[in-house]
Amino acid sequence: MSSATPDTYAATGSSSSAATPSLLNVLVVTLEFTYSPFSGNGMYGRSVVRSLLRTDQCRVSVICARPRRRDNSYAVIPRSISSDLSSDHHIVDPEITREQACRLNLWPVDLPPGASWKKLDEHGPWEDFASGAARRYVDRILSEWIPDVILVVDWHGGAAWRSIADIARERRQTLTLPPVCYFNFRVYASGLCPTKADWYERKEQEALEIASDIVCLSRPDMKSLQGLLPPRLKDEGKVNVNLIHPALRGDMHSLAECFQQFQPRAQDVIRTSLHPAAAAALGSDAPTRSHNRRFITCAVRLSKEKNPIIFVEVMRKMSDAIIELGLIPL
């Protein structure tokens, strides 16, 4: 299965749908998934889908954007580091079994050549994604692969589903649409000045308006979404904002188990690969006010919106407190 293409997924997934009608059909709508992924949204999206498949209780179809390079080609194979797109990173064996792969369909929405990518904000390709999803997949959803539940990721996933639902209602006036779970990975208005936040708050509210259930990943986001709930949903009290902290990624869990199993040897390897100052701090018996935690670090993608340089500035301004706590910036 490791050599299978997304089109193979769609074919096997469709036949599986007819053979096992007792399974739940889950439609996931997310801008970023496994086509040229670039952020934590793509990583966590694949983790959610993989977990759904491992329940062995559902089939999953994913509507996601597929960018094209400026030369109109797709990011199927690795390219040079200077390329405008990363390579595709689909969910295949051994991440999931062959049987699970047969329950996964990828429904790509092809973006125009050169359309903006690597952006999840207002400057990203969310409008092309929404219109393309509705144009290409509404008929399939109405007749060929009827979902039991919709899972939309962030406001751009909500915008795409709204476009699909609007066209579906135009074609079938009495249509009852399936319930929608709004899975919020991030509240985009958080931390922005009011003039910039207004636009994102409207988009969040539009996504919340269509939700039968709401899930977010942190308490601050839960409070933000509760404040953004449209008045109708607040008055009816039928929709709650649920909090599910992100689970530890499976590869990190495996790494921890491996480290524990070979702990003495692993510690030697880590010490030899560390910067001399970090290795000395790790082996030091000097007391700290943070128990066994000696290091303080920042792990973010090196990009403008993540602003990693602020970590350096904070460490410099808090140097006295860090020394008092016995911490080592890493």
C-alpha positions in Angstrom: 0.0 0.0 0.0 3.0 2.3 0.4 3.1 2.8 -3.3 -0.6 3.6 -3.6 -1.8 7.0 -5.0 -4.7 9.1 -3.7 -6.7 7.9 -6.7 -6.2 4.3 -5.5 -7.5 5.3 -2.1 -10.7 6.7 -3.6 -11.3 3.6 -5.7 -10.8 1.1 -2.8 -12.6 3.3 -0.4 -15.7 3.5 -2.6 -15.9 -0.3 -3.0 -15.4 -0.7 0.8 -18.3 1.7 1.4 -20.7 -0.6 -0.5 -19.4 -3.8 1.2 -19.6 -2.6 4.8 -22.7 -0.4 5.2 -22.7 -0.6 9.0 -19.6 1.7 9.2 -20.0 5.4 9.9 -19.2 7.7 7.0 -17.1 10.6 8.3 -16.4 13.5 5.9 -13.4 15.7 7.0 -13.1 19.1 5.4 -9.7 20.7 6.0 -7.6 23.1 3.9 -4.3 21.5 4.7 -3.8 17.8 4.9 -1.3 15.6 3.1 -0.8 17.5 -0.1 2.4 19.5 0.4 1.8 20.0 4.1 3.5 23.0 5.7 2.2 23.5 9.3 0.9 21.9 12.5 -2.6 21.9 11.0 -1.5 19.3 8.4 0.3 17.2 11.1 -2.6 17.2 13.5 -5.2 16.7 10.8 -3.5 13.5 9.7 -3.3 12.4 13.3 -7.0 12.9 13.8 -7.8 11.0 10.6 -5.4 8.2 11.4 -7.1 7.8 14.8 -10.6 7.7 13.3 -9.5 4.9 11.0 -7.9 2.9 13.9 -11.3 2.8 15.6 -12.4 0.4 12.9 -15.8 1.9 13.1 -15.8 4.4 10.2 -14.8 5.2 6.7 -13.2 8.6 6.2 -13.2 10.9 3.2 -11.1 14.0 3.3 -11.7 17.1 1.2 -8.5 19.1 1.2 -6.6 21.5 -1.0 -4.0 20.4 -3.5 -1.7 23.2 -4.5 0.2 23.4 -7.8 3.6 24.8 -8.4 4.1 27.9 -10.4 5.0 25.7 -13.4 1.5 24.0 -13.0 3.0 20.7 -11.7 2.0 18.9 -8.5 4.2 18.3 -5.5 4.2 14.5 -5.9 8.0 14.0 -5.6 10.6 15.7 -3.5 12.1 18.8 -5.0 15.0 21.1 -4.1 14.9 23.0 -0.9 14.3 26.2 -3.0 11.1 24.9 -4.4 7.9 26.7 -3.6 6.1 23.5 -2.4 7.1 20.6 -0.2 6.5 17.0 -1.3 3.2 15.2 -0.6 3.1 13.2 2.6 0.2 10.8 2.4 -1.0 8.4 5.1 0.2 4.9 4.0 1.5 1.6 5.4 2.9 1.3 8.1 1.1 4.2 9.6 -2.2 2.4 8.9 -3.0 -1.1 7.8 -4.1 -2.1 4.4 -7.6 -2.6 5.6 -7.6 0.9 7.1 -6.2 2.4 4.0 -9.1 0.9 2.1 -11.4 3.0 4.2 -9.7 6.3 3.4 -10.6 8.5 0.5 -8.8 11.7 -0.5 -10.8 14.2 -2.4 -8.4 16.9 -3.5 -9.5 20.4 -4.5 -7.0 21.6 -7.1 -6.0 25.2 -6.6 -5.1 27.5 -9.5 -1.5 27.5 -10.5 0.5 29.8 -8.3 -2.3 30.2 -5.8 -1.1 31.3 -2.3 0.0 28.4 -0.1 1.7 28.0 3.2 -0.8 30.4 4.6 -3.8 29.7 6.9 -4.9 33.3 7.3 -7.0 35.7 5.2 -4.3 35.7 2.6 -4.4 32.0 2.1 -6.4 30.1 -0.7 -9.5 29.6 1.4 -11.9 31.1 -1.2 -10.5 28.9 -4.0 -10.8 25.9 -1.7 -14.4 26.7 -0.7 -15.6 27.3 -4.2 -13.7 24.3 -5.7 -14.9 21.9 -3.0 -18.5 22.8 -3.7 -18.1 22.7 -7.5 -16.4 19.3 -7.5 -17.9 17.3 -4.7 -21.5 18.3 -4.0 -22.9 15.7 -6.4 -20.7 12.9 -4.9 -21.9 13.9 -1.4 -25.6 13.9 -2.4 -25.6 10.6 -4.2 -22.4 8.5 -4.2 -20.8 8.8 -0.8 -23.4 10.1 1.7 -21.7 11.2 5.0 -23.2 10.5 8.4 -21.2 13.3 10.1 -19.1 16.2 8.9 -15.9 17.2 10.7 -14.6 20.7 9.6 -11.2 22.0 10.7 -11.0 25.7 11.5 -12.9 28.5 9.8 -11.6 27.7 6.3 -13.0 24.2 6.6 -16.3 25.7 7.8 -16.3 28.1 4.8 -15.9 25.2 2.4 -18.7 23.1 4.0 -21.0 26.2 3.9 -20.4 26.5 0.2 -21.1 22.8 -0.3 -24.3 22.9 1.9 -25.6 26.0 0.1 -25.5 24.3 -3.3 -26.8 21.1 -1.9 -29.9 22.9 -0.5 -30.5 24.7 -3.8 -30.7 21.3 -5.6 -32.7 19.6 -2.9 -35.0 21.9 -1.1 -36.1 19.4 1.6 -32.6 18.1 2.2 -31.6 17.3 5.8 -27.8 17.8 6.2 -25.8 15.6 8.5 -24.5 17.0 11.9 -21.4 19.1 11.8 -18.5 18.9 14.3 -16.5 22.1 14.2 -12.9 21.1 15.2 -11.1 24.3 16.0 -7.3 23.8 15.9 -6.7 27.5 16.6 -8.6 30.7 17.2 -7.1 33.0 14.6 -8.4 36.3 16.2 -6.5 35.6 19.5 -3.8 38.1 20.1 -4.7 40.4 17.2 -5.6 44.1 17.5 -9.4 44.7 17.3 -9.3 46.0 13.7 -7.6 42.9 12.5 -9.4 40.5 14.8 -12.9 41.5 13.6 -12.6 39.8 10.2 -11.5 36.5 11.8 -14.2 36.7 14.4 -16.8 36.9 11.7 -15.3 33.9 10.0 -15.3 32.0 13.3 -18.9 32.9 14.0 -19.9 31.7 10.5 -18.3 28.3 11.2 -19.8 28.1 14.7 -23.3 28.9 13.2 -23.3 25.6 11.2 -22.0 23.5 14.1 -23.9 20.8 16.0 -20.8 20.2 18.2 -17.6 22.2 18.8 -14.2 20.9 19.9 -11.1 22.9 20.6 -7.6 22.2 21.9 -7.0 24.6 24.8 -8.8 26.4 27.6 -8.0 29.9 26.2 -9.5 28.9 22.8 -12.5 27.4 24.6 -13.2 30.7 26.3 -12.7 32.6 23.1 -15.1 30.4 21.2 -17.7 30.6 24.0 -17.5 34.4 23.6 -17.9 34.2 19.8 -20.9 31.8 19.9 -23.8 33.4 17.9 -26.7 34.6 20.1 -29.0 31.9 18.7 -26.7 29.1 19.8 -26.2 30.8 23.2 -30.0 31.2 23.8 -30.8 27.6 22.7 -28.0 26.2 24.8 -27.8 23.2 22.5 -24.2 23.6 21.4 -21.3 23.3 23.9 -17.7 24.1 23.4 -15.8 20.9 24.3 -12.1 20.8 25.2 -9.9 17.9 24.1 -6.2 18.4 24.7 -4.0 17.1 21.9 -2.8 13.6 22.5 0.8 12.7 22.6 1.8 11.8 19.0 2.4 8.1 18.5 6.0 8.6 17.2 6.8 10.6 20.3 5.3 7.9 22.5 7.4 5.3 20.8 10.5 7.5 21.2 9.9 7.8 24.9 9.4 4.0 25.3 12.6 3.4 23.3 14.5 5.8 25.5 13.3 4.1 28.7 14.2 0.7 27.4 17.7 1.7 26.5 18.1 4.6 29.0 21.8 4.3 30.0 22.9 4.0 26.4 20.5 6.6 25.2 21.7 9.1 27.7 25.3 8.6 26.6 24.3 9.2 23.0 22.4 12.4 24.0 25.3 13.7 26.1 27.8 13.2 23.3 25.6 15.1 20.8 24.8 18.0 23.0 26.5 21.4 23.0 29.3 21.2 25.8 27.4 23.7 28.0 24.2 21.7 27.7 26.0 18.4 28.4 27.6 19.9 31.5 24.3 21.2 32.8 22.6 17.8 32.2 25.3 16.1 34.3 25.5 18.7 37.0 24.3 18.0 40.5 23.7 21.7 41.1 20.3 22.3 42.8 17.5 23.9 40.8 14.2 25.4 41.8 12.5 23.5 39.0 13.3 20.0 40.3 14.8 17.8 37.5 14.0 20.2 34.7 17.1 22.1 33.8 16.4 23.4 30.3 14.0 26.0 28.9 13.5 26.1 25.1 11.3 27.2 22.3 10.2 24.7 19.6 8.5 26.5 16.7 8.8 26.6 13.0 11.3 29.2 11.8 8.8 31.5 10.1 7.8 35.1 10.4 4.4 34.5 12.1 6.0 32.2 14.7 8.4 35.0 15.7 11.1 32.7 17.3 13.4 35.6 17.9 11.1 36.7 20.8 12.3 33.7 22.8 15.8 35.0 22.6 14.7 38.5 23.7 12.7 37.0 26.6 15.6 35.0 27.8 17.9 38.0 27.7 15.4 40.2 29.7 14.8 37.4 32.2 18.4 36.4 32.6 18.6 37.1 36.3 15.5 35.0 37.1 16.7 32.2 34.9 20.1 32.1 36.7 18.3 32.1 40.0 16.1 29.1 38.9 19.1 27.2 37.6 17.7 26.9 34.1 19.7 26.6 30.9 18.3 28.2 27.7 18.5 25.7 25.0 
